[in-house]
Amino acid sequence: VIGGETPEGICLSAFQSLLPDLRVLIYGGSLPWMKDPDTAIVACPDPENPVVFELRRAKE
């Protein structure tokens, strides 16, 4: 995220649903229900345009 804008092509509602899990991954945490500690699966809340995102922590 640069300058307060969402990444191109992602609506605000979808991006807002990603933020909690994205923060966990950015700051080194993991989600206890995920088999891979470097991933998160997040569903968009829009019932008209269902999308499921897979977030992956980038290896440095």
PyMOL Python script that loads the backbone (N, CA, C, O; Angstrom):
from pymol import cmd

cmd.read_pdbstr("""\
ATOM      1  N   VAL A   1       0.853  -1.166   0.000  1.00  0.00           N
ATOM      2  CA  VAL A   1       0.000   0.000   0.000  1.00  0.00           C
ATOM      3  C   VAL A   1       0.897   1.227   0.000  1.00  0.00           C
ATOM      4  O   VAL A   1       1.767   1.387   0.856  1.00  0.00           O
ATOM      5  N   ILE A   2       0.665   2.080  -0.975  1.00  0.00           N
ATOM      6  CA  ILE A   2       1.470   3.293  -1.092  1.00  0.00           C
ATOM      7  C   ILE A   2       0.538   4.487  -1.153  1.00  0.00           C
ATOM      8  O   ILE A   2      -0.388   4.511  -1.965  1.00  0.00           O
ATOM      9  N   GLY A   3       0.769   5.467  -0.313  1.00  0.00           N
ATOM     10  CA  GLY A   3      -0.017   6.693  -0.355  1.00  0.00           C
ATOM     11  C   GLY A   3      -1.482   6.529  -0.017  1.00  0.00           C
ATOM     12  O   GLY A   3      -2.308   7.310  -0.491  1.00  0.00           O
ATOM     13  N   GLY A   4      -1.831   5.547   0.782  1.00  0.00           N
ATOM     14  CA  GLY A   4      -3.210   5.377   1.197  1.00  0.00           C
ATOM     15  C   GLY A   4      -4.129   4.793   0.139  1.00  0.00           C
ATOM     16  O   GLY A   4      -5.347   4.812   0.316  1.00  0.00           O
ATOM     17  N   GLU A   5      -3.590   4.279  -0.947  1.00  0.00           N
ATOM     18  CA  GLU A   5      -4.388   3.685  -2.022  1.00  0.00           C
ATOM     19  C   GLU A   5      -4.348   2.162  -1.916  1.00  0.00           C
ATOM     20  O   GLU A   5      -3.326   1.582  -1.547  1.00  0.00           O
ATOM     21  N   THR A   6      -5.463   1.527  -2.240  1.00  0.00           N
ATOM     22  CA  THR A   6      -5.451   0.067  -2.289  1.00  0.00           C
ATOM     23  C   THR A   6      -4.700  -0.376  -3.538  1.00  0.00           C
ATOM     24  O   THR A   6      -4.596   0.386  -4.500  1.00  0.00           O
ATOM     25  N   PRO A   7      -4.176  -1.597  -3.535  1.00  0.00           N
ATOM     26  CA  PRO A   7      -3.514  -2.092  -4.745  1.00  0.00           C
ATOM     27  C   PRO A   7      -4.485  -2.075  -5.926  1.00  0.00           C
ATOM     28  O   PRO A   7      -5.687  -2.272  -5.750  1.00  0.00           O
ATOM     29  N   GLU A   8      -3.971  -1.845  -7.102  1.00  0.00           N
ATOM     30  CA  GLU A   8      -4.800  -1.746  -8.303  1.00  0.00           C
ATOM     31  C   GLU A   8      -5.650  -3.002  -8.486  1.00  0.00           C
ATOM     32  O   GLU A   8      -5.153  -4.124  -8.386  1.00  0.00           O
ATOM     33  N   GLY A   9      -6.929  -2.796  -8.753  1.00  0.00           N
ATOM     34  CA  GLY A   9      -7.834  -3.901  -9.033  1.00  0.00           C
ATOM     35  C   GLY A   9      -8.504  -4.509  -7.812  1.00  0.00           C
ATOM     36  O   GLY A   9      -9.311  -5.428  -7.955  1.00  0.00           O
ATOM     37  N   ILE A  10      -8.196  -4.024  -6.619  1.00  0.00           N
ATOM     38  CA  ILE A  10      -8.817  -4.568  -5.409  1.00  0.00           C
ATOM     39  C   ILE A  10      -9.714  -3.491  -4.810  1.00  0.00           C
ATOM     40  O   ILE A  10      -9.259  -2.386  -4.516  1.00  0.00           O
ATOM     41  N   CYS A  11     -10.991  -3.821  -4.632  1.00  0.00           N
ATOM     42  CA  CYS A  11     -11.913  -2.846  -4.048  1.00  0.00           C
ATOM     43  C   CYS A  11     -11.622  -2.689  -2.554  1.00  0.00           C
ATOM     44  O   CYS A  11     -10.957  -3.528  -1.947  1.00  0.00           O
ATOM     45  N   LEU A  12     -12.123  -1.619  -1.986  1.00  0.00           N
ATOM     46  CA  LEU A  12     -11.855  -1.312  -0.588  1.00  0.00           C
ATOM     47  C   LEU A  12     -12.381  -2.398   0.347  1.00  0.00           C
ATOM     48  O   LEU A  12     -11.717  -2.731   1.328  1.00  0.00           O
ATOM     49  N   SER A  13     -13.553  -2.955   0.068  1.00  0.00           N
ATOM     50  CA  SER A  13     -14.116  -3.999   0.939  1.00  0.00           C
ATOM     51  C   SER A  13     -13.241  -5.241   0.957  1.00  0.00           C
ATOM     52  O   SER A  13     -12.999  -5.821   2.015  1.00  0.00           O
ATOM     53  N   ALA A  14     -12.770  -5.645  -0.207  1.00  0.00           N
ATOM     54  CA  ALA A  14     -11.894  -6.816  -0.273  1.00  0.00           C
ATOM     55  C   ALA A  14     -10.585  -6.533   0.450  1.00  0.00           C
ATOM     56  O   ALA A  14     -10.104  -7.369   1.215  1.00  0.00           O
ATOM     57  N   PHE A  15     -10.011  -5.369   0.214  1.00  0.00           N
ATOM     58  CA  PHE A  15      -8.737  -5.031   0.846  1.00  0.00           C
ATOM     59  C   PHE A  15      -8.890  -4.958   2.360  1.00  0.00           C
ATOM     60  O   PHE A  15      -8.012  -5.404   3.099  1.00  0.00           O
ATOM     61  N   GLN A  16      -9.997  -4.398   2.819  1.00  0.00           N
ATOM     62  CA  GLN A  16     -10.243  -4.301   4.256  1.00  0.00           C
ATOM     63  C   GLN A  16     -10.340  -5.693   4.889  1.00  0.00           C
ATOM     64  O   GLN A  16      -9.914  -5.879   6.028  1.00  0.00           O
ATOM     65  N   SER A  17     -10.892  -6.662   4.171  1.00  0.00           N
ATOM     66  CA  SER A  17     -10.980  -8.016   4.714  1.00  0.00           C
ATOM     67  C   SER A  17      -9.611  -8.695   4.776  1.00  0.00           C
ATOM     68  O   SER A  17      -9.409  -9.604   5.581  1.00  0.00           O
ATOM     69  N   LEU A  18      -8.662  -8.259   3.927  1.00  0.00           N
ATOM     70  CA  LEU A  18      -7.312  -8.828   3.923  1.00  0.00           C
ATOM     71  C   LEU A  18      -6.436  -8.284   5.051  1.00  0.00           C
ATOM     72  O   LEU A  18      -5.555  -8.988   5.545  1.00  0.00           O
ATOM     73  N   LEU A  19      -6.672  -7.044   5.457  1.00  0.00           N
ATOM     74  CA  LEU A  19      -5.757  -6.350   6.367  1.00  0.00           C
ATOM     75  C   LEU A  19      -5.426  -7.083   7.671  1.00  0.00           C
ATOM     76  O   LEU A  19      -4.248  -7.143   8.021  1.00  0.00           O
ATOM     77  N   PRO A  20      -6.388  -7.642   8.409  1.00  0.00           N
ATOM     78  CA  PRO A  20      -6.010  -8.297   9.665  1.00  0.00           C
ATOM     79  C   PRO A  20      -5.001  -9.434   9.471  1.00  0.00           C
ATOM     80  O   PRO A  20      -4.003  -9.504  10.188  1.00  0.00           O
ATOM     81  N   ASP A  21      -5.253 -10.314   8.516  1.00  0.00           N
ATOM     82  CA  ASP A  21      -4.332 -11.435   8.292  1.00  0.00           C
ATOM     83  C   ASP A  21      -3.039 -10.966   7.641  1.00  0.00           C
ATOM     84  O   ASP A  21      -1.976 -11.536   7.883  1.00  0.00           O
ATOM     85  N   LEU A  22      -3.128  -9.942   6.828  1.00  0.00           N
ATOM     86  CA  LEU A  22      -1.930  -9.377   6.207  1.00  0.00           C
ATOM     87  C   LEU A  22      -0.986  -8.837   7.277  1.00  0.00           C
ATOM     88  O   LEU A  22       0.225  -9.052   7.207  1.00  0.00           O
ATOM     89  N   ARG A  23      -1.532  -8.146   8.252  1.00  0.00           N
ATOM     90  CA  ARG A  23      -0.701  -7.620   9.349  1.00  0.00           C
ATOM     91  C   ARG A  23      -0.036  -8.749  10.135  1.00  0.00           C
ATOM     92  O   ARG A  23       1.129  -8.643  10.515  1.00  0.00           O
ATOM     93  N   VAL A  24      -0.775  -9.822  10.375  1.00  0.00           N
ATOM     94  CA  VAL A  24      -0.197 -10.970  11.084  1.00  0.00           C
ATOM     95  C   VAL A  24       1.036 -11.471  10.339  1.00  0.00           C
ATOM     96  O   VAL A  24       2.090 -11.674  10.943  1.00  0.00           O
ATOM     97  N   LEU A  25       0.907 -11.671   9.032  1.00  0.00           N
ATOM     98  CA  LEU A  25       2.027 -12.193   8.243  1.00  0.00           C
ATOM     99  C   LEU A  25       3.180 -11.196   8.161  1.00  0.00           C
ATOM    100  O   LEU A  25       4.341 -11.593   8.257  1.00  0.00           O
ATOM    101  N   ILE A  26       2.880  -9.918   7.985  1.00  0.00           N
ATOM    102  CA  ILE A  26       3.929  -8.897   7.879  1.00  0.00           C
ATOM    103  C   ILE A  26       4.784  -8.858   9.142  1.00  0.00           C
ATOM    104  O   ILE A  26       6.004  -8.714   9.059  1.00  0.00           O
ATOM    105  N   TYR A  27       4.161  -8.986  10.300  1.00  0.00           N
ATOM    106  CA  TYR A  27       4.891  -8.846  11.559  1.00  0.00           C
ATOM    107  C   TYR A  27       5.356 -10.175  12.148  1.00  0.00           C
ATOM    108  O   TYR A  27       5.657 -10.254  13.339  1.00  0.00           O
ATOM    109  N   GLY A  28       5.416 -11.220  11.320  1.00  0.00           N
ATOM    110  CA  GLY A  28       6.040 -12.473  11.733  1.00  0.00           C
ATOM    111  C   GLY A  28       5.144 -13.476  12.416  1.00  0.00           C
ATOM    112  O   GLY A  28       5.612 -14.535  12.836  1.00  0.00           O
ATOM    113  N   GLY A  29       3.870 -13.172  12.539  1.00  0.00           N
ATOM    114  CA  GLY A  29       2.951 -14.098  13.182  1.00  0.00           C
ATOM    115  C   GLY A  29       2.453 -15.157  12.216  1.00  0.00           C
ATOM    116  O   GLY A  29       2.807 -15.166  11.037  1.00  0.00           O
ATOM    117  N   SER A  30       1.629 -16.047  12.739  1.00  0.00           N
ATOM    118  CA  SER A  30       1.008 -17.072  11.900  1.00  0.00           C
ATOM    119  C   SER A  30      -0.398 -17.329  12.416  1.00  0.00           C
ATOM    120  O   SER A  30      -0.729 -16.996  13.553  1.00  0.00           O
ATOM    121  N   LEU A  31      -1.206 -17.918  11.575  1.00  0.00           N
ATOM    122  CA  LEU A  31      -2.583 -18.238  11.932  1.00  0.00           C
ATOM    123  C   LEU A  31      -2.624 -19.704  12.358  1.00  0.00           C
ATOM    124  O   LEU A  31      -2.280 -20.571  11.555  1.00  0.00           O
ATOM    125  N   PRO A  32      -3.032 -20.016  13.592  1.00  0.00           N
ATOM    126  CA  PRO A  32      -2.918 -21.376  14.116  1.00  0.00           C
ATOM    127  C   PRO A  32      -3.721 -22.424  13.348  1.00  0.00           C
ATOM    128  O   PRO A  32      -3.410 -23.611  13.447  1.00  0.00           O
ATOM    129  N   TRP A  33      -4.733 -22.032  12.594  1.00  0.00           N
ATOM    130  CA  TRP A  33      -5.541 -22.992  11.847  1.00  0.00           C
ATOM    131  C   TRP A  33      -4.978 -23.298  10.461  1.00  0.00           C
ATOM    132  O   TRP A  33      -5.497 -24.170   9.765  1.00  0.00           O
ATOM    133  N   MET A  34      -3.929 -22.597  10.054  1.00  0.00           N
ATOM    134  CA  MET A  34      -3.318 -22.836   8.741  1.00  0.00           C
ATOM    135  C   MET A  34      -2.177 -23.850   8.882  1.00  0.00           C
ATOM    136  O   MET A  34      -1.383 -23.765   9.818  1.00  0.00           O
ATOM    137  N   LYS A  35      -2.098 -24.807   7.953  1.00  0.00           N
ATOM    138  CA  LYS A  35      -1.008 -25.791   7.975  1.00  0.00           C
ATOM    139  C   LYS A  35       0.331 -25.133   7.685  1.00  0.00           C
ATOM    140  O   LYS A  35       1.341 -25.486   8.294  1.00  0.00           O
ATOM    141  N   ASP A  36       0.348 -24.174   6.756  1.00  0.00           N
ATOM    142  CA  ASP A  36       1.569 -23.454   6.406  1.00  0.00           C
ATOM    143  C   ASP A  36       1.579 -22.133   7.173  1.00  0.00           C
ATOM    144  O   ASP A  36       0.695 -21.305   6.956  1.00  0.00           O
ATOM    145  N   PRO A  37       2.549 -21.909   8.063  1.00  0.00           N
ATOM    146  CA  PRO A  37       2.568 -20.679   8.853  1.00  0.00           C
ATOM    147  C   PRO A  37       2.827 -19.417   8.033  1.00  0.00           C
ATOM    148  O   PRO A  37       2.699 -18.309   8.554  1.00  0.00           O
ATOM    149  N   ASP A  38       3.185 -19.566   6.776  1.00  0.00           N
ATOM    150  CA  ASP A  38       3.465 -18.418   5.914  1.00  0.00           C
ATOM    151  C   ASP A  38       2.306 -18.082   4.980  1.00  0.00           C
ATOM    152  O   ASP A  38       2.488 -17.321   4.029  1.00  0.00           O
ATOM    153  N   THR A  39       1.115 -18.635   5.233  1.00  0.00           N
ATOM    154  CA  THR A  39      -0.028 -18.362   4.363  1.00  0.00           C
ATOM    155  C   THR A  39      -1.276 -17.991   5.166  1.00  0.00           C
ATOM    156  O   THR A  39      -1.387 -18.271   6.360  1.00  0.00           O
ATOM    157  N   ALA A  40      -2.198 -17.355   4.467  1.00  0.00           N
ATOM    158  CA  ALA A  40      -3.523 -17.053   5.004  1.00  0.00           C
ATOM    159  C   ALA A  40      -4.502 -17.121   3.837  1.00  0.00           C
ATOM    160  O   ALA A  40      -4.173 -16.713   2.723  1.00  0.00           O
ATOM    161  N   ILE A  41      -5.687 -17.629   4.085  1.00  0.00           N
ATOM    162  CA  ILE A  41      -6.753 -17.683   3.091  1.00  0.00           C
ATOM    163  C   ILE A  41      -7.854 -16.739   3.569  1.00  0.00           C
ATOM    164  O   ILE A  41      -8.335 -16.854   4.696  1.00  0.00           O
ATOM    165  N   VAL A  42      -8.245 -15.809   2.703  1.00  0.00           N
ATOM    166  CA  VAL A  42      -9.235 -14.793   3.077  1.00  0.00           C
ATOM    167  C   VAL A  42     -10.285 -14.688   1.972  1.00  0.00           C
ATOM    168  O   VAL A  42      -9.945 -14.597   0.793  1.00  0.00           O
ATOM    169  N   ALA A  43     -11.561 -14.701   2.360  1.00  0.00           N
ATOM    170  CA  ALA A  43     -12.652 -14.563   1.397  1.00  0.00           C
ATOM    171  C   ALA A  43     -13.146 -13.121   1.368  1.00  0.00           C
ATOM    172  O   ALA A  43     -13.257 -12.472   2.408  1.00  0.00           O
ATOM    173  N   CYS A  44     -13.435 -12.637   0.185  1.00  0.00           N
ATOM    174  CA  CYS A  44     -14.020 -11.312   0.013  1.00  0.00           C
ATOM    175  C   CYS A  44     -15.457 -11.348   0.535  1.00  0.00           C
ATOM    176  O   CYS A  44     -16.157 -12.338   0.316  1.00  0.00           O
ATOM    177  N   PRO A  45     -15.915 -10.299   1.217  1.00  0.00           N
ATOM    178  CA  PRO A  45     -17.269 -10.301   1.766  1.00  0.00           C
ATOM    179  C   PRO A  45     -18.376  -9.988   0.754  1.00  0.00           C
ATOM    180  O   PRO A  45     -19.552 -10.020   1.117  1.00  0.00           O
ATOM    181  N   ASP A  46     -18.040  -9.692  -0.485  1.00  0.00           N
ATOM    182  CA  ASP A  46     -19.039  -9.319  -1.492  1.00  0.00           C
ATOM    183  C   ASP A  46     -19.749 -10.572  -2.019  1.00  0.00           C
ATOM    184  O   ASP A  46     -19.125 -11.377  -2.711  1.00  0.00           O
ATOM    185  N   PRO A  47     -21.044 -10.755  -1.705  1.00  0.00           N
ATOM    186  CA  PRO A  47     -21.745 -11.959  -2.152  1.00  0.00           C
ATOM    187  C   PRO A  47     -22.003 -11.990  -3.664  1.00  0.00           C
ATOM    188  O   PRO A  47     -22.256 -13.058  -4.221  1.00  0.00           O
ATOM    189  N   GLU A  48     -21.944 -10.851  -4.323  1.00  0.00           N
ATOM    190  CA  GLU A  48     -22.174 -10.795  -5.769  1.00  0.00           C
ATOM    191  C   GLU A  48     -20.924 -11.150  -6.574  1.00  0.00           C
ATOM    192  O   GLU A  48     -21.029 -11.553  -7.733  1.00  0.00           O
ATOM    193  N   ASN A  49     -19.757 -11.005  -5.976  1.00  0.00           N
ATOM    194  CA  ASN A  49     -18.484 -11.262  -6.655  1.00  0.00           C
ATOM    195  C   ASN A  49     -17.553 -12.040  -5.731  1.00  0.00           C
ATOM    196  O   ASN A  49     -16.558 -11.494  -5.257  1.00  0.00           O
ATOM    197  N   PRO A  50     -17.866 -13.317  -5.468  1.00  0.00           N
ATOM    198  CA  PRO A  50     -17.054 -14.068  -4.516  1.00  0.00           C
ATOM    199  C   PRO A  50     -15.628 -14.298  -5.026  1.00  0.00           C
ATOM    200  O   PRO A  50     -15.413 -14.794  -6.132  1.00  0.00           O
ATOM    201  N   VAL A  51     -14.678 -13.927  -4.195  1.00  0.00           N
ATOM    202  CA  VAL A  51     -13.262 -14.112  -4.501  1.00  0.00           C
ATOM    203  C   VAL A  51     -12.587 -14.614  -3.234  1.00  0.00           C
ATOM    204  O   VAL A  51     -12.884 -14.139  -2.138  1.00  0.00           O
ATOM    205  N   VAL A  52     -11.679 -15.574  -3.380  1.00  0.00           N
ATOM    206  CA  VAL A  52     -10.888 -16.057  -2.258  1.00  0.00           C
ATOM    207  C   VAL A  52      -9.434 -15.722  -2.548  1.00  0.00           C
ATOM    208  O   VAL A  52      -8.910 -16.050  -3.612  1.00  0.00           O
ATOM    209  N   PHE A  53      -8.784 -15.062  -1.587  1.00  0.00           N
ATOM    210  CA  PHE A  53      -7.389 -14.653  -1.735  1.00  0.00           C
ATOM    211  C   PHE A  53      -6.493 -15.576  -0.916  1.00  0.00           C
ATOM    212  O   PHE A  53      -6.855 -15.983   0.188  1.00  0.00           O
ATOM    213  N   GLU A  54      -5.338 -15.901  -1.454  1.00  0.00           N
ATOM    214  CA  GLU A  54      -4.321 -16.594  -0.686  1.00  0.00           C
ATOM    215  C   GLU A  54      -3.168 -15.615  -0.485  1.00  0.00           C
ATOM    216  O   GLU A  54      -2.553 -15.154  -1.446  1.00  0.00           O
ATOM    217  N   LEU A  55      -2.891 -15.310   0.768  1.00  0.00           N
ATOM    218  CA  LEU A  55      -1.774 -14.429   1.106  1.00  0.00           C
ATOM    219  C   LEU A  55      -0.583 -15.301   1.463  1.00  0.00           C
ATOM    220  O   LEU A  55      -0.724 -16.279   2.197  1.00  0.00           O
ATOM    221  N   ARG A  56       0.582 -14.955   0.950  1.00  0.00           N
ATOM    222  CA  ARG A  56       1.808 -15.690   1.267  1.00  0.00           C
ATOM    223  C   ARG A  56       2.869 -14.711   1.733  1.00  0.00           C
ATOM    224  O   ARG A  56       3.069 -13.652   1.138  1.00  0.00           O
ATOM    225  N   ARG A  57       3.547 -15.088   2.813  1.00  0.00           N
ATOM    226  CA  ARG A  57       4.653 -14.277   3.307  1.00  0.00           C
ATOM    227  C   ARG A  57       5.831 -14.457   2.352  1.00  0.00           C
ATOM    228  O   ARG A  57       6.220 -15.585   2.048  1.00  0.00           O
ATOM    229  N   ALA A  58       6.394 -13.357   1.884  1.00  0.00           N
ATOM    230  CA  ALA A  58       7.536 -13.410   0.962  1.00  0.00           C
ATOM    231  C   ALA A  58       8.794 -13.790   1.733  1.00  0.00           C
ATOM    232  O   ALA A  58       9.047 -13.275   2.822  1.00  0.00           O
ATOM    233  N   LYS A  59       9.567 -14.683   1.165  1.00  0.00           N
ATOM    234  CA  LYS A  59      10.853 -15.061   1.756  1.00  0.00           C
ATOM    235  C   LYS A  59      11.880 -14.011   1.384  1.00  0.00           C
ATOM    236  O   LYS A  59      11.934 -13.570   0.236  1.00  0.00           O
ATOM    237  N   GLU A  60      12.687 -13.610   2.339  1.00  0.00           N
ATOM    238  CA  GLU A  60      13.710 -12.596   2.051  1.00  0.00           C
ATOM    239  C   GLU A  60      14.963 -13.229   1.509  1.00  0.00           C
ATOM    240  O   GLU A  60      15.929 -12.528   1.210  1.00  0.00           O
TER     241      GLU A  60
END
""", "prot")
cmd.dss("prot")
cmd.show_as("cartoon", "prot")
cmd.util.cbc("prot")
cmd.orient("prot")
